[in-house]
Amino acid sequence: MKLRNINRGLVLGGVLALGVVCYTAYDNNQFKTSKPEIEQTMRDYIADLTSANVGSSDKLKSQLTDFVDKHYADYTTSDNEYASSKSGLLDEINQAEVATQGGDITSAEYDIKEMSINKSGADGAKVTMIYNVCYDVSKGDPTFLTTNGISSMTSGNYTNSDNYEPSTSSYKAIFSYENAEFYLLRTSDGWKIATSSDYGYGEDYNFDDNNSDSVADESKAESEIVPDSSADSAENTDSEGADSVE
């Protein structure tokens, strides 16, 4: 009698373990098929973020609000206290004095250098990116949105021109984001960003158009889609050229 009960327990345990293995394999396979969609979601995100920062100050707040509403999901819980959520970004945009800034971003271009995508939870993904953005600025130090929230340019601290005048001089502002991190959720409207953040970035300002650098002039690294950390091989995609927004 006891042996029969023990055997039944072993059988049930084996069935349960097999079910877990089968479900895990199915879930991982489903995630792999979602990677192209996630990659495109992130490319659209960077393109739209760059574009939303371009334009006159009186339209900037509505542009940035529309961008956040489009790309972010409602999400209130995060283990990363430094990450930005939809509600936090909207609060920053509403409080920012973008309409009174002394200059505008007139055009921009971006270059996605690297991207890695990994599974995170049942219906989530973690994406890390390295990318550059080059803004053409009419004058002054405009406010702009980053993955970490509202920021302001500091061209006066980096000027390389004796003739630089904050109220009149145009320049290029080049930002290098070395570790942008995103957590995405699968929603009924596709993949949306739950939180975003960036760690370690560089900024440079150039006031001489003849010697100015652009992200389009820099050497391009492959845009790499890295599979789950448990996998042994990587899936690579060729990097797209730098895209312009005007």
N, C-alpha and C positions, 0 to 999 in steps of 0.2 A: 504493500500500500504506500509506504513512504517512498520507495524507489519509483513507483509510478508517478507520484506527485513531483518528485525531483526531475524526472524525465520530461514531464509536461512543462515545468518551469524552464528547463533548458531549451525546449523547442520554442516556447513563447519568446524567450530572450533572443534566440537566434533569428526568429522572424522579425522582431523589433529592430535588431541591429541591421539586418538586411534592408529593412524599410528605410532606415536612416541613411544607409550608404546609397541606396537608389535615389532617394530624394536629394541628397547632397550632390550627386553626379548630375541629376536633372537640373537642379538649381544653378550649378556652375555652368552647365551647357547653355542654359537660357541667358545667363549673364554675358557669356561670350558673344552670343548673337546680338546683344544690345550694345556692344562696344562701338560699332560705327555710328549708332544714333547718339550715344553719349559724346563721342568725339565731335560730331557735327554740332551738338548742343553747345559745347564749349567754344568752338570756333565762332558760332553765331553770337555767343555771349561776349567774347572779346571784341568782335566787330561792332556790336551794338553799344558796348560800353564806350569804346573810342568815339563812335559817332555821336553818342548822347552828350559828350563833353564839348562838341563843336557847335558854335553859334553864338548869338548875342545873349547878353546877360538876362534880358527880360523873358527869354524863352527857355533858359537853362533849367529852371526848377521843374517845369512841366515835363521836359525831355527826360530828366533824370528819374522823375517819379514814374513815368511810363516805362522806362527801362527796368526799374526794380519790379514793378507789377508784372511785367512780362516774364522775367527770368527767375524770380524767386518764389519759393513755396512758403506758405505760412508755417512757421516752425519756431517753437519757443524753448526747446530743451537742447542744450549743447554742453559737451564736456570741455569745450575750449572757450574760456571766458573772453579771449581776445578776438574771437571770430565774430563776423558781422552777419546778422540775420535780416530778414525782410523788414520787420518792424523797426529794428535799430537803424537801418539805412534810411528808411522813410522819415524817421524822426530827425536824423542829421540833415537830410535835404530840406526839410521844412524849417529848421532852425538856422540854416546857413544863409548868410547875407550875399547870395550870389547876384542879386539884382543891383548891388551897389559897388561891385568890383571895378577896378580901374582898367580892365582890358578884356579882350575876348580871345578864345581859341578859334582861329580862322580855318584851319585844316589839320589833318592828322594822318598818320600811318602807323601800322603795327606789324610786328613780326613774331609769330609763335615759333619758338625755337625747339622746345621739347614739351611732351605731354605724356603722362603715365596715368593709366586707368586701372583701378583695382576694386574688387567687390568689397562692400562694407555693409554688413547686416543682410537681412532678408531681401529688402527692396531698395538698397542703397548702393552708392558708389563713391569712392574717394578718388579725386583727380588732383594731380599736382602738375604745375606748369612753370615753364620759364619763358618769358616773353618781354618784348621791348615795345615802347610807344614813343613816337616823336610828334610833339605838338608844335604847330606854328602859332605864335602868340602875337597879337597886334601891339600890345604894350602892357605895362604893369604886371601884376601877379594874379592871374585868374584863379578862381576856385574850380576844382574838378573832382570827379568821383573816381575812387579806386576800389579795388576789391575789399579794402579795409575801411571804407567810408570816405567822407568828405576831406579833402586836403587842399592846401593852397601852395602855389609855386613860390619859390624864394630866390628869384633871379638875381636880386641885389646882392646876395651872398656869394654868387658864383660868377659875376661879370668878368669877361675877358676883353672888354673894350673900354678904352679911356673915354670914348664918346657916348657911353651908355647913359641914357636918360630914362628913368622908369616911366615917365608920363608920355613919352613919344617913341621910344626905341622898340622895334620889333625884334623877335629872336626865336630860336628853336629851343624847346625844352625836351630833353631826352631822358626817359625813365626806363630803368632796367629792373625788372621784377625777377629775382632769382629763385624764389620759392613761393609761388602762389598756391594755396591749398583750398580745395572745394569739397564739400560733401553734398551729394545729390540724392534726391528721392525720386522714385518712379511714381508718377501721379496719373490721374485719368487724362491729363493734358500733356503727357509725355514727361521727360526728365526735367526736373526743376532743381534749383540750387537751394539747399537748406541753410548752409553757412559758407562764408568765404573769408579768406584772410591772406596776408602775404608777410613773409619774413625775409628781411634783408633785401633792400633795393638800393639802386644807385640813381642819382640824378645829376644831370649836367646841362648847362645852358650855353648856347653859342649865339653870339651877336654879330658874327661876320658871315654873311651869306656865301661868300666865296670859299670859305673853309669849313662851312657847317657840315656836320655829319647827319646822316639820316639812317633810319633802321633799314631802309631799302639797300643801302650801300654796304652793309655789314655782311660777312659771310654767313650763309644759312646752315644751321644744323638740321639734321633730320628730325622730323616730328615723330616721336616714337610712341606707339601704343603698347604698353607693357601689360601682359596678361596677369592673371591672379598670381600672387606671390608664391603660391604653391606649385605653379606650373614651371616647366623646365625650359620652355622656349618662349621667344618674344615675337610679337606680331608688329611689324614696322609699316609705317606709311610714309611716303615722301612728303617732305615739308612743302607747304604752299609758299609762294613768294610773298613778300610784304604787301599788305593791302592798304590802300589809301582811302581816306574818308574826307570828303570836302563838302 
